[in-house]
Amino acid sequence: MTGERRYGQATAPATGAAPPRTLRGLLWRRFLEHRVAVGSLVALAVLALLALAAPIVEGALGLDATRVDLLAVKLPPSAAHPLGTDELGRDLLLRLLYGGQISLLVGLTAALGAALIGTAIGLLAGYYGGAPDALLMRLTDGVIALPILPLLIVLAAVDLSKLGLPDSLVTSENASLYRIVGLIALVGWTTVARLVRGATLATKAREFVRAAEALGAGHARIMLVHILPNVVSPVIVATTLSIGNIILLESVLSFLGLGIQPPVPSWGNMLTNAQELIWDAPVLAIYPGLLIFVTVIAFNFLGDGLQDALDPRAIKG
């Protein structure tokens, strides 16, 4: 009995101290404490699931999201059309769901592309320092100094057929989608690059990196295996925060007629089509505008929650 008591005291002290927590569990607990961020994550998950379920909803309603019916223009909500129809008689609910697929896809893929470019530039600049660092950071400063929206408007108006691209790509229905994702990724990497550079400068001076260098590890291995995993937290936060801004930017370009082109739906070009009908059928503008607003706000709150959870100053062992 005495031995059992001693063993029990050694493994579970009578002071009531909690057992050691893993870092992943600690980060998850800190994120759950941010109620607004958790609610935003749930809202985004619901939006994403509804957008992915668009073909299922289309089949259940027995409708075609692309079918034009001029005899059913701007109908009010009904059993056949839960949210009514648009200016061409297409089901508004289905258009919103398919538009959500495009808007969320643009935000996620462009943010991921920008994060990859920024991470590579920031990692190289911070690790090598000297002339490469100066060159890459001056490039970053130059991109930051550019007026992004006017630049994107000009680039989005460029005729793809004059750039020597394959005809299959130029004439593709998704050509405008590829162009918007590529353009936003090419100009949206600067924040990630600066964050990764700063984190790399701090990490490469730590003991485990010095030890890897002493053991003869190559530059690529040190950057990818020892430094990159330790600088990924600011990348996650910056990428999450940028998704909302990218969706908003795509909506602006589509609203100006330079983004996603019909017949491919997006929340932005749905607003464009509704601007002349704002007095006759305001819901055609209210629904896509409200979805853009909710999505952008939710991504910003989610980024704030991740920033609080991943803040190393707030994590205690």
MOZICOR-V873723 format. One record per helix or strand. SS is the DSSP state (helix for helix, strand for strand). FROM is the first residue (numbers start at 1). TO is the last residue. If there is no record, write none. Layout:
SS/FROM/TO ; SS/FROM/TO
This chain:
helix/2/11 ; helix/23/32 ; helix/35/52 ; helix/54/61 ; strand/85/85 ; strand/91/91 ; helix/92/128 ; helix/130/145 ; helix/148/156 ; helix/160/163 ; helix/167/170 ; helix/175/187 ; helix/190/203 ; helix/207/214 ; helix/219/230 ; helix/232/255 ; helix/267/277 ; helix/283/309
